[in-house]
Amino acid sequence: MDNLLIKVFWLALCYFLGSIPSGYLISRYFGKDILKIGWRKTSGSNVFKNVGKWQGIVTAFMDIGKGYLAVFLAQKLGFSSEIQIFSGLLAITGNNWSLFLNFAGGRGLGVFAGALFAFSPEILGFVLIPIAIILVIWDASIGSIFSLATAIFLSISHGMFDTIGVFTILSLIPIFIKRLSPFKELSFRNWKMTINRFIFDNDQKRDFRIKRIIEKFSSRD
């Protein structure tokens, strides 16, 4: 597998795999354009909230599958760890900027989780803990930041920084660029929006979940 052309072809295939717009296809089947509703991304969470619960779950698993297949097949084909890393990274990039959606797409976290599962199911299990806890307390977007940091920390403690650590650090680029997009809506005058998108993946600051639940029930009275 030392042939440069084969490696380039494989990485292009990983981008193509990531580009398959699972969330968009599922939402369109049910009569909705996921790129025009919610937070205008094809992520499973957006489909879950604005199309349907099981549709969102299916989307999430399909995104996870894309990341897993990219890395797992690279491993089985005997590619180097560097190619395995970029296989996962290109799958995330394709998911976030799909070839089939005029380079629109999702947020990449599901694809990242799938790729991480291929690298180490054990580390993925630990990485899911912070996002699960903070999802209940506050918001999944904040939990994802702690989970990404946890992946880097565990890669060091498990002696896998050269694969999982590097992969996670590189994955921060497409994941957080997607959070900030579309950039044309950002400006120095509206710096709060930039911070909110970076932290909360939303134009506005997110209150604690328990507070939102109380306010929701209070509004019904």
PyRosetta script that sets phi, psi and omega in degrees:
from pyrosetta import init, pose_from_sequence

init()
pose = pose_from_sequence("MDNLLIKVFWLALCYFLGSIPSGYLISRYFGKDILKIGWRKTSGSNVFKNVGKWQGIVTAFMDIGKGYLAVFLAQKLGFSSEIQIFSGLLAITGNNWSLFLNFAGGRGLGVFAGALFAFSPEILGFVLIPIAIILVIWDASIGSIFSLATAIFLSISHGMFDTIGVFTILSLIPIFIKRLSPFKELSFRNWKMTINRFIFDNDQKRDFRIKRIIEKFSSRD")
pose.set_psi(1, 32.0)
pose.set_omega(1, -179.1)
pose.set_phi(2, -91.7)
pose.set_psi(2, -6.2)
pose.set_omega(2, -178.1)
pose.set_phi(3, -69.4)
pose.set_psi(3, 123.0)
pose.set_omega(3, -176.8)
pose.set_phi(4, -61.4)
pose.set_psi(4, -38.4)
pose.set_omega(4, -178.4)
pose.set_phi(5, -64.2)
pose.set_psi(5, -39.0)
pose.set_omega(5, 178.8)
pose.set_phi(6, -64.7)
pose.set_psi(6, -41.6)
pose.set_omega(6, -179.9)
pose.set_phi(7, -64.4)
pose.set_psi(7, -44.2)
pose.set_omega(7, 179.6)
pose.set_phi(8, -63.6)
pose.set_psi(8, -42.3)
pose.set_omega(8, 178.6)
pose.set_phi(9, -62.1)
pose.set_psi(9, -42.2)
pose.set_omega(9, -179.1)
pose.set_phi(10, -64.2)
pose.set_psi(10, -44.9)
pose.set_omega(10, -179.2)
pose.set_phi(11, -65.4)
pose.set_psi(11, -36.9)
pose.set_omega(11, 175.6)
pose.set_phi(12, -63.8)
pose.set_psi(12, -37.1)
pose.set_omega(12, 178.1)
pose.set_phi(13, -65.8)
pose.set_psi(13, -36.6)
pose.set_omega(13, 177.4)
pose.set_phi(14, -65.7)
pose.set_psi(14, -39.3)
pose.set_omega(14, 175.9)
pose.set_phi(15, -63.9)
pose.set_psi(15, -42.0)
pose.set_omega(15, 178.5)
pose.set_phi(16, -62.0)
pose.set_psi(16, -43.2)
pose.set_omega(16, 178.0)
pose.set_phi(17, -60.4)
pose.set_psi(17, -46.9)
pose.set_omega(17, 178.9)
pose.set_phi(18, -63.9)
pose.set_psi(18, -27.8)
pose.set_omega(18, -177.1)
pose.set_phi(19, -73.4)
pose.set_psi(19, -16.2)
pose.set_omega(19, 179.7)
pose.set_phi(20, -58.4)
pose.set_psi(20, 113.5)
pose.set_omega(20, -170.3)
pose.set_phi(21, -83.6)
pose.set_psi(21, 75.2)
pose.set_omega(21, -175.4)
pose.set_phi(22, -53.6)
pose.set_psi(22, -54.7)
pose.set_omega(22, -177.0)
pose.set_phi(23, -61.7)
pose.set_psi(23, -38.8)
pose.set_omega(23, -179.8)
pose.set_phi(24, -66.2)
pose.set_psi(24, -46.1)
pose.set_omega(24, -178.4)
pose.set_phi(25, -63.0)
pose.set_psi(25, -43.6)
pose.set_omega(25, -179.7)
pose.set_phi(26, -65.3)
pose.set_psi(26, -45.0)
pose.set_omega(26, -178.9)
pose.set_phi(27, -67.2)
pose.set_psi(27, -37.2)
pose.set_omega(27, 178.7)
pose.set_phi(28, -66.4)
pose.set_psi(28, -34.5)
pose.set_omega(28, 177.9)
pose.set_phi(29, -61.3)
pose.set_psi(29, -31.2)
pose.set_omega(29, 179.6)
pose.set_phi(30, -99.2)
pose.set_psi(30, 19.3)
pose.set_omega(30, 170.2)
pose.set_phi(31, 82.0)
pose.set_psi(31, 17.8)
pose.set_omega(31, -179.8)
pose.set_phi(32, -127.8)
pose.set_psi(32, 146.6)
pose.set_omega(32, 175.7)
pose.set_phi(33, -101.4)
pose.set_psi(33, 102.7)
pose.set_omega(33, -173.6)
pose.set_phi(34, -64.2)
pose.set_psi(34, -19.0)
pose.set_omega(34, 178.8)
pose.set_phi(35, -79.1)
pose.set_psi(35, -5.1)
pose.set_omega(35, -179.3)
pose.set_phi(36, -117.0)
pose.set_psi(36, 1.3)
pose.set_omega(36, -178.8)
pose.set_phi(37, -128.7)
pose.set_psi(37, 161.9)
pose.set_omega(37, 179.5)
pose.set_phi(38, 61.6)
pose.set_psi(38, -130.8)
pose.set_omega(38, 178.3)
pose.set_phi(39, -97.5)
pose.set_psi(39, 21.1)
pose.set_omega(39, 168.1)
pose.set_phi(40, 57.5)
pose.set_psi(40, 36.4)
pose.set_omega(40, 176.5)
pose.set_phi(41, -131.1)
pose.set_psi(41, 157.3)
pose.set_omega(41, -174.6)
pose.set_phi(42, -87.3)
pose.set_psi(42, 13.6)
pose.set_omega(42, -176.9)
pose.set_phi(43, -64.1)
pose.set_psi(43, 154.0)
pose.set_omega(43, 179.2)
pose.set_phi(44, -58.8)
pose.set_psi(44, -36.0)
pose.set_omega(44, -179.6)
pose.set_phi(45, -64.9)
pose.set_psi(45, -37.8)
pose.set_omega(45, 178.1)
pose.set_phi(46, -69.4)
pose.set_psi(46, -40.8)
pose.set_omega(46, 177.0)
pose.set_phi(47, -65.3)
pose.set_psi(47, -41.3)
pose.set_omega(47, -179.5)
pose.set_phi(48, -58.6)
pose.set_psi(48, -44.2)
pose.set_omega(48, -174.5)
pose.set_phi(49, -81.1)
pose.set_psi(49, -34.7)
pose.set_omega(49, -169.7)
pose.set_phi(50, -113.0)
pose.set_psi(50, -6.7)
pose.set_omega(50, 176.9)
pose.set_phi(51, -118.6)
pose.set_psi(51, -53.3)
pose.set_omega(51, 180.0)
pose.set_phi(52, 172.8)
pose.set_psi(52, 153.9)
pose.set_omega(52, -175.1)
pose.set_phi(53, -64.9)
pose.set_psi(53, -52.8)
pose.set_omega(53, -177.1)
pose.set_phi(54, -70.3)
pose.set_psi(54, -28.8)
pose.set_omega(54, 175.3)
pose.set_phi(55, -64.1)
pose.set_psi(55, -39.3)
pose.set_omega(55, 177.8)
pose.set_phi(56, -67.1)
pose.set_psi(56, -38.4)
pose.set_omega(56, 179.4)
pose.set_phi(57, -65.9)
pose.set_psi(57, -43.2)
pose.set_omega(57, 178.0)
pose.set_phi(58, -62.0)
pose.set_psi(58, -42.8)
pose.set_omega(58, 178.0)
pose.set_phi(59, -59.7)
pose.set_psi(59, -44.9)
pose.set_omega(59, -179.5)
pose.set_phi(60, -60.9)
pose.set_psi(60, -44.3)
pose.set_omega(60, -179.5)
pose.set_phi(61, -67.5)
pose.set_psi(61, -34.8)
pose.set_omega(61, 177.2)
pose.set_phi(62, -67.5)
pose.set_psi(62, -39.4)
pose.set_omega(62, 176.7)
pose.set_phi(63, -65.3)
pose.set_psi(63, -43.0)
pose.set_omega(63, 176.7)
pose.set_phi(64, -59.5)
pose.set_psi(64, -41.9)
pose.set_omega(64, -180.0)
pose.set_phi(65, -61.4)
pose.set_psi(65, -36.4)
pose.set_omega(65, 179.3)
pose.set_phi(66, -63.3)
pose.set_psi(66, -45.4)
pose.set_omega(66, 179.0)
pose.set_phi(67, -66.0)
pose.set_psi(67, -41.6)
pose.set_omega(67, -179.6)
pose.set_phi(68, -63.7)
pose.set_psi(68, -47.2)
pose.set_omega(68, -178.4)
pose.set_phi(69, -62.4)
pose.set_psi(69, -40.3)
pose.set_omega(69, -178.7)
pose.set_phi(70, -58.2)
pose.set_psi(70, -46.7)
pose.set_omega(70, -177.6)
pose.set_phi(71, -79.7)
pose.set_psi(71, -43.5)
pose.set_omega(71, -178.0)
pose.set_phi(72, -59.7)
pose.set_psi(72, -46.2)
pose.set_omega(72, -179.4)
pose.set_phi(73, -68.0)
pose.set_psi(73, -35.1)
pose.set_omega(73, 176.2)
pose.set_phi(74, -62.9)
pose.set_psi(74, -38.6)
pose.set_omega(74, 176.6)
pose.set_phi(75, -65.2)
pose.set_psi(75, -46.7)
pose.set_omega(75, -178.4)
pose.set_phi(76, -65.9)
pose.set_psi(76, -30.5)
pose.set_omega(76, 179.2)
pose.set_phi(77, -81.4)
pose.set_psi(77, -4.2)
pose.set_omega(77, 175.7)
pose.set_phi(78, 82.1)
pose.set_psi(78, 20.4)
pose.set_omega(78, 177.5)
pose.set_phi(79, -71.4)
pose.set_psi(79, 155.8)
pose.set_omega(79, 179.7)
pose.set_phi(80, -66.7)
pose.set_psi(80, 165.8)
pose.set_omega(80, 179.1)
pose.set_phi(81, -61.8)
pose.set_psi(81, -32.5)
pose.set_omega(81, 178.4)
pose.set_phi(82, -63.9)
pose.set_psi(82, -43.1)
pose.set_omega(82, 178.9)
pose.set_phi(83, -68.1)
pose.set_psi(83, -36.4)
pose.set_omega(83, 176.4)
pose.set_phi(84, -60.5)
pose.set_psi(84, -43.5)
pose.set_omega(84, 178.8)
pose.set_phi(85, -60.4)
pose.set_psi(85, -48.0)
pose.set_omega(85, -177.9)
pose.set_phi(86, -73.2)
pose.set_psi(86, -21.5)
pose.set_omega(86, 174.0)
pose.set_phi(87, -64.0)
pose.set_psi(87, -47.3)
pose.set_omega(87, 176.9)
pose.set_phi(88, -65.0)
pose.set_psi(88, -41.2)
pose.set_omega(88, -178.5)
pose.set_phi(89, -64.6)
pose.set_psi(89, -41.3)
pose.set_omega(89, 179.2)
pose.set_phi(90, -69.2)
pose.set_psi(90, -32.5)
pose.set_omega(90, 176.4)
pose.set_phi(91, -65.6)
pose.set_psi(91, -41.3)
pose.set_omega(91, 176.2)
pose.set_phi(92, -62.9)
pose.set_psi(92, -44.8)
pose.set_omega(92, -179.5)
pose.set_phi(93, -61.0)
pose.set_psi(93, -43.1)
pose.set_omega(93, 177.9)
pose.set_phi(94, -63.7)
pose.set_psi(94, -38.7)
pose.set_omega(94, 178.5)
pose.set_phi(95, -64.4)
pose.set_psi(95, -41.5)
pose.set_omega(95, -177.1)
pose.set_phi(96, -77.1)
pose.set_psi(96, -31.6)
pose.set_omega(96, 178.7)
pose.set_phi(97, -131.7)
pose.set_psi(97, 79.4)
pose.set_omega(97, -172.8)
pose.set_phi(98, -70.2)
pose.set_psi(98, 135.5)
pose.set_omega(98, 176.1)
pose.set_phi(99, -61.7)
pose.set_psi(99, -25.8)
pose.set_omega(99, -175.0)
pose.set_phi(100, -93.9)
pose.set_psi(100, -5.7)
pose.set_omega(100, -176.6)
pose.set_phi(101, -122.5)
pose.set_psi(101, 31.2)
pose.set_omega(101, -178.4)
pose.set_phi(102, 55.8)
pose.set_psi(102, 36.9)
pose.set_omega(102, 177.0)
pose.set_phi(103, 67.8)
pose.set_psi(103, 24.5)
pose.set_omega(103, 166.3)
pose.set_phi(104, -89.5)
pose.set_psi(104, 173.5)
pose.set_omega(104, 179.5)
pose.set_phi(105, 170.2)
pose.set_psi(105, -153.1)
pose.set_omega(105, -176.0)
pose.set_phi(106, -100.1)
pose.set_psi(106, -155.2)
pose.set_omega(106, -175.5)
pose.set_phi(107, -109.0)
pose.set_psi(107, -13.3)
pose.set_omega(107, 171.3)
pose.set_phi(108, 91.2)
pose.set_psi(108, -8.3)
pose.set_omega(108, -175.0)
pose.set_phi(109, -69.7)
pose.set_psi(109, -37.4)
pose.set_omega(109, 178.1)
pose.set_phi(110, -65.0)
pose.set_psi(110, -43.3)
pose.set_omega(110, 178.3)
pose.set_phi(111, -64.4)
pose.set_psi(111, -40.4)
pose.set_omega(111, 176.6)
pose.set_phi(112, -59.1)
pose.set_psi(112, -44.9)
pose.set_omega(112, -179.7)
pose.set_phi(113, -61.4)
pose.set_psi(113, -40.4)
pose.set_omega(113, 179.1)
pose.set_phi(114, -64.7)
pose.set_psi(114, -42.8)
pose.set_omega(114, 177.9)
pose.set_phi(115, -64.8)
pose.set_psi(115, -41.1)
pose.set_omega(115, 178.7)
pose.set_phi(116, -63.6)
pose.set_psi(116, -36.4)
pose.set_omega(116, 177.4)
pose.set_phi(117, -61.1)
pose.set_psi(117, -38.5)
pose.set_omega(117, 177.8)
pose.set_phi(118, -67.3)
pose.set_psi(118, -35.9)
pose.set_omega(118, 178.7)
pose.set_phi(119, -73.1)
pose.set_psi(119, -46.4)
pose.set_omega(119, -176.9)
pose.set_phi(120, -163.3)
pose.set_psi(120, 101.9)
pose.set_omega(120, 176.6)
pose.set_phi(121, -58.5)
pose.set_psi(121, -34.1)
pose.set_omega(121, -179.1)
pose.set_phi(122, -63.5)
pose.set_psi(122, -48.5)
pose.set_omega(122, -179.8)
pose.set_phi(123, -65.6)
pose.set_psi(123, -38.2)
pose.set_omega(123, 177.3)
pose.set_phi(124, -59.5)
pose.set_psi(124, -40.7)
pose.set_omega(124, 179.3)
pose.set_phi(125, -58.3)
pose.set_psi(125, -43.5)
pose.set_omega(125, 178.3)
pose.set_phi(126, -69.8)
pose.set_psi(126, -35.5)
pose.set_omega(126, -178.4)
pose.set_phi(127, -65.9)
pose.set_psi(127, -30.5)
pose.set_omega(127, -178.8)
pose.set_phi(128, -73.6)
pose.set_psi(128, -18.7)
pose.set_omega(128, -177.3)
pose.set_phi(129, -62.6)
pose.set_psi(129, -51.8)
pose.set_omega(129, -179.5)
pose.set_phi(130, -59.4)
pose.set_psi(130, -41.7)
pose.set_omega(130, -177.3)
pose.set_phi(131, -68.8)
pose.set_psi(131, -33.2)
pose.set_omega(131, 178.4)
pose.set_phi(132, -67.8)
pose.set_psi(132, -43.7)
pose.set_omega(132, -179.1)
pose.set_phi(133, -66.4)
pose.set_psi(133, -48.1)
pose.set_omega(133, -176.8)
pose.set_phi(134, -72.1)
pose.set_psi(134, -26.4)
pose.set_omega(134, 174.6)
pose.set_phi(135, -60.3)
pose.set_psi(135, -41.2)
pose.set_omega(135, -179.8)
pose.set_phi(136, -70.4)
pose.set_psi(136, -40.5)
pose.set_omega(136, -175.2)
pose.set_phi(137, -80.9)
pose.set_psi(137, -44.1)
pose.set_omega(137, -169.8)
pose.set_phi(138, -132.7)
pose.set_psi(138, -83.3)
pose.set_omega(138, -175.2)
pose.set_phi(139, -160.1)
pose.set_psi(139, 144.5)
pose.set_omega(139, -177.1)
pose.set_phi(140, -63.9)
pose.set_psi(140, -33.1)
pose.set_omega(140, -178.3)
pose.set_phi(141, -63.2)
pose.set_psi(141, -38.3)
pose.set_omega(141, 177.1)
pose.set_phi(142, -71.8)
pose.set_psi(142, -39.8)
pose.set_omega(142, 177.5)
pose.set_phi(143, -60.2)
pose.set_psi(143, -35.3)
pose.set_omega(143, -179.5)
pose.set_phi(144, -64.7)
pose.set_psi(144, -33.2)
pose.set_omega(144, 177.8)
pose.set_phi(145, -64.1)
pose.set_psi(145, -45.5)
pose.set_omega(145, 178.2)
pose.set_phi(146, -65.5)
pose.set_psi(146, -35.4)
pose.set_omega(146, 179.7)
pose.set_phi(147, -67.1)
pose.set_psi(147, -40.9)
pose.set_omega(147, 177.8)
pose.set_phi(148, -63.8)
pose.set_psi(148, -41.1)
pose.set_omega(148, 176.5)
pose.set_phi(149, -64.3)
pose.set_psi(149, -38.3)
pose.set_omega(149, 178.6)
pose.set_phi(150, -63.6)
pose.set_psi(150, -39.5)
pose.set_omega(150, 179.1)
pose.set_phi(151, -61.3)
pose.set_psi(151, -41.2)
pose.set_omega(151, 179.2)
pose.set_phi(152, -66.9)
pose.set_psi(152, -45.2)
pose.set_omega(152, 179.6)
pose.set_phi(153, -61.0)
pose.set_psi(153, -45.7)
pose.set_omega(153, -178.6)
pose.set_phi(154, -68.7)
pose.set_psi(154, -31.6)
pose.set_omega(154, 177.8)
pose.set_phi(155, -63.4)
pose.set_psi(155, -33.3)
pose.set_omega(155, 177.9)
pose.set_phi(156, -73.3)
pose.set_psi(156, -47.0)
pose.set_omega(156, -177.4)
pose.set_phi(157, -67.7)
pose.set_psi(157, -25.3)
pose.set_omega(157, 179.4)
pose.set_phi(158, -97.9)
pose.set_psi(158, 6.4)
pose.set_omega(158, 179.1)
pose.set_phi(159, 67.2)
pose.set_psi(159, 31.5)
pose.set_omega(159, -178.0)
pose.set_phi(160, -123.9)
pose.set_psi(160, 27.0)
pose.set_omega(160, -178.3)
pose.set_phi(161, -64.5)
pose.set_psi(161, -33.7)
pose.set_omega(161, -177.5)
pose.set_phi(162, -66.8)
pose.set_psi(162, -15.4)
pose.set_omega(162, 175.5)
pose.set_phi(163, -114.6)
pose.set_psi(163, -70.5)
pose.set_omega(163, -175.6)
pose.set_phi(164, -66.5)
pose.set_psi(164, -42.4)
pose.set_omega(164, -179.7)
pose.set_phi(165, -61.9)
pose.set_psi(165, -49.6)
pose.set_omega(165, 179.5)
pose.set_phi(166, -64.2)
pose.set_psi(166, -42.5)
pose.set_omega(166, 178.8)
pose.set_phi(167, -59.7)
pose.set_psi(167, -44.6)
pose.set_omega(167, -179.4)
pose.set_phi(168, -64.6)
pose.set_psi(168, -45.5)
pose.set_omega(168, -179.8)
pose.set_phi(169, -60.7)
pose.set_psi(169, -44.6)
pose.set_omega(169, 178.9)
pose.set_phi(170, -66.5)
pose.set_psi(170, -33.9)
pose.set_omega(170, -179.4)
pose.set_phi(171, -68.1)
pose.set_psi(171, -22.7)
pose.set_omega(171, 177.9)
pose.set_phi(172, -58.9)
pose.set_psi(172, -30.4)
pose.set_omega(172, -176.2)
pose.set_phi(173, -64.3)
pose.set_psi(173, -60.1)
pose.set_omega(173, 179.6)
pose.set_phi(174, -67.3)
pose.set_psi(174, -30.6)
pose.set_omega(174, -178.6)
pose.set_phi(175, -67.2)
pose.set_psi(175, -47.4)
pose.set_omega(175, -176.4)
pose.set_phi(176, -82.3)
pose.set_psi(176, -27.2)
pose.set_omega(176, 172.9)
pose.set_phi(177, -62.4)
pose.set_psi(177, -40.3)
pose.set_omega(177, 179.7)
pose.set_phi(178, -66.9)
pose.set_psi(178, -35.1)
pose.set_omega(178, 176.9)
pose.set_phi(179, -60.5)
pose.set_psi(179, -39.6)
pose.set_omega(179, -175.6)
pose.set_phi(180, -80.0)
pose.set_psi(180, -20.8)
pose.set_omega(180, -177.2)
pose.set_phi(181, -74.7)
pose.set_psi(181, 155.2)
pose.set_omega(181, -1.2)
pose.set_phi(182, -76.5)
pose.set_psi(182, 133.4)
pose.set_omega(182, -173.8)
pose.set_phi(183, -67.7)
pose.set_psi(183, -24.6)
pose.set_omega(183, -177.7)
pose.set_phi(184, -64.8)
pose.set_psi(184, -17.5)
pose.set_omega(184, 178.9)
pose.set_phi(185, -87.1)
pose.set_psi(185, -8.4)
pose.set_omega(185, -177.9)
pose.set_phi(186, -93.9)
pose.set_psi(186, 152.6)
pose.set_omega(186, 176.6)
pose.set_phi(187, -159.2)
pose.set_psi(187, 162.8)
pose.set_omega(187, 178.2)
pose.set_phi(188, -65.3)
pose.set_psi(188, -29.7)
pose.set_omega(188, 180.0)
pose.set_phi(189, -70.4)
pose.set_psi(189, -32.0)
pose.set_omega(189, -178.9)
pose.set_phi(190, -107.1)
pose.set_psi(190, 55.6)
pose.set_omega(190, -175.2)
pose.set_phi(191, -68.1)
pose.set_psi(191, -24.1)
pose.set_omega(191, 179.2)
pose.set_phi(192, -64.8)
pose.set_psi(192, -36.0)
pose.set_omega(192, 178.4)
pose.set_phi(193, -63.6)
pose.set_psi(193, -40.0)
pose.set_omega(193, 179.1)
pose.set_phi(194, -61.2)
pose.set_psi(194, -46.2)
pose.set_omega(194, 179.6)
pose.set_phi(195, -64.8)
pose.set_psi(195, -42.8)
pose.set_omega(195, -179.5)
pose.set_phi(196, -63.2)
pose.set_psi(196, -40.9)
pose.set_omega(196, 178.4)
pose.set_phi(197, -66.1)
pose.set_psi(197, -38.7)
pose.set_omega(197, -178.5)
pose.set_phi(198, -66.7)
pose.set_psi(198, -42.6)
pose.set_omega(198, -175.8)
pose.set_phi(199, -88.8)
pose.set_psi(199, -46.7)
pose.set_omega(199, -171.6)
pose.set_phi(200, -103.4)
pose.set_psi(200, -4.1)
pose.set_omega(200, -175.2)
pose.set_phi(201, 53.2)
pose.set_psi(201, 39.7)
pose.set_omega(201, -175.9)
pose.set_phi(202, -155.9)
pose.set_psi(202, 152.9)
pose.set_omega(202, -179.5)
pose.set_phi(203, -70.1)
pose.set_psi(203, -19.2)
pose.set_omega(203, -178.6)
pose.set_phi(204, -123.6)
pose.set_psi(204, 152.7)
pose.set_omega(204, 177.8)
pose.set_phi(205, -64.1)
pose.set_psi(205, 138.9)
pose.set_omega(205, -179.0)
pose.set_phi(206, -98.0)
pose.set_psi(206, 126.6)
pose.set_omega(206, 176.5)
pose.set_phi(207, -74.7)
pose.set_psi(207, 168.8)
pose.set_omega(207, 176.5)
pose.set_phi(208, -59.0)
pose.set_psi(208, 142.1)
pose.set_omega(208, -175.5)
pose.set_phi(209, -57.8)
pose.set_psi(209, -41.4)
pose.set_omega(209, -178.5)
pose.set_phi(210, -62.1)
pose.set_psi(210, -35.2)
pose.set_omega(210, 178.2)
pose.set_phi(211, -67.5)
pose.set_psi(211, -40.7)
pose.set_omega(211, 179.4)
pose.set_phi(212, -65.5)
pose.set_psi(212, -37.8)
pose.set_omega(212, 179.6)
pose.set_phi(213, -65.0)
pose.set_psi(213, -44.1)
pose.set_omega(213, 179.4)
pose.set_phi(214, -62.4)
pose.set_psi(214, -43.4)
pose.set_omega(214, -179.1)
pose.set_phi(215, -65.7)
pose.set_psi(215, -35.4)
pose.set_omega(215, -179.7)
pose.set_phi(216, -65.0)
pose.set_psi(216, -45.1)
pose.set_omega(216, 180.0)
pose.set_phi(217, -72.0)
pose.set_psi(217, -31.7)
pose.set_omega(217, 179.0)
pose.set_phi(218, -66.1)
pose.set_psi(218, -35.4)
pose.set_omega(218, -178.2)
pose.set_phi(219, -69.9)
pose.set_psi(219, -18.2)
pose.set_omega(219, 179.8)
pose.set_phi(220, -82.5)
pose.set_psi(220, -19.0)
pose.set_omega(220, -178.3)
pose.set_phi(221, -74.2)
pose.dump_pdb("model.pdb")
